[in-house]
Amino acid sequence: MTSLVATGHPLQRAGAWAAAVIAERDDPSRVSVADLDTVSSILTADVLAAATAPKGSGRYDWWKVLFALYPNSKATHSKRSSDPDVLTPDIERLFAPDLPGAGPMRPCTFCAAGTAVVWAKSNLPLFDTSKALNTLPPGVPGWPVCRGCRIAMWALPYGAWVTAGSATVLSCEDRSAEREFARRNVRRARRVMQAGFTGLPAGTRPEFLVLTALRDATDGLCATTLWSFKNDNQEPWLRVTRTRRAIPAFLATVDGNAPLRRGWQLLSLSLNRYDDEGGIATSGASEAARLLFEAEDGRSRPLLGQLHRVLADADGAWSVTDREALVRLAFTYAEEVFGMETDLEPVATLIADWIARGTSPRGRLAEYRRAALSDYLLGSLLVQAYTRLQLDGNKTQLAGPELWKPLIRRQPRAWEQRMLLFAQVSVMLQQRGVPVGGKEPDPQQERAIQQLADQPAFAQIRGDEYDGYHDYETEQA
Ligand SMILES: [Zn+2]
């Protein structure tokens, strides 16, 4: 019989993976009873250290994590004892083996194994709130939770991407990506306990960690779901975002292709936000990773939308090479992730010709920029361009209305097509020497890009995220 099962419950599952990583097993199913003893001693020691830590210490930051997940538990209660000896039995009891004859046996809420232990909601994150993932059946005194699942539910913060007030867990079709996500988070948790949240690089997000985990784990198809939540006494929330199944293949394509990698780095750099001292306040790499996730409530920023914003920016300062890289990234995403097959060249040529041959190309480009994403405005602009070029005695075959239709009809992916069209027109104009952006490329940015372009696109977090951790490991040993 297995002592630990990774179930379909996202929080239990993340905790089971964390317990496996802490026990140095490559899968939760390989965690033995002796491993559970080891993990429970580690959990107990860490919980006690956090619960009795002085304010402002790294360990106190870990207490904030526990408080965000289990706000009414013995470990986090405001009236808890500051004496570890008083607190120890309460914490040890959380992870103690089931005693035979301790009470009626019931199936575990998560894995259905028989257990006599019943837990109240205070030990279970996100239970019995308005955003609850589970509700208690009538007549049951609490949730039956077996030892493996009790340990998993408290190993959860190690396997989740935690902040001082929230946690994010991953479920994924690919077990190795789940393990990788848990492994990196366990290391990050150790880092928080050692140096607090201020010891971590600023502005990074779990989405980037998911991309690195996917990139390391799989090149194939794999859907992922990120569950972010806060178990606050006042305002608990749960946010669910997903990536499409083709994302790992897209990441592999980007990583293996220099212009695409450059496009990704440019996008990331454009999303960096700096604080007053010039340090990074928001990591562009993390923000770019976020664009690959779609929120269940529809409130997310799509990657193509952001690329359009970057390419259509009238003050943008992209060299031809950089614009080509960004445009190629947009087309690759549309093809690989949405399965779009597009040949926009004839229509793009029509618009580029019309802009380039105007007495004021700048004015016509501004007009196109305004019309680019609207089906109606783009339709009128195409009629205008087509007629104008015909009247001017255009020598070559012009793209006729049958080619514009998919772009200006209300049909799936027409919006994406209009963005790709703009991308292609902008690159054509720049190749012909028509000024598209407002400024010359900044040489300093050029150097930053050059440095980044030689690195894998989804790995730059590794260096700064985990530096110093090995020292910590040695110190502890
Ligand atoms: Zn269980």
Boltz pocket constraint, residues with backbone or C-beta under 6 A from the ligand:
constraints:
  - pocket:
      binder: B
      contacts: [[A, 108], [A, 109], [A, 110], [A, 111], [A, 112], [A, 113], [A, 145], [A, 146], [A, 147], [A, 148], [A, 149], [A, 150]]
      max_distance: 6.0
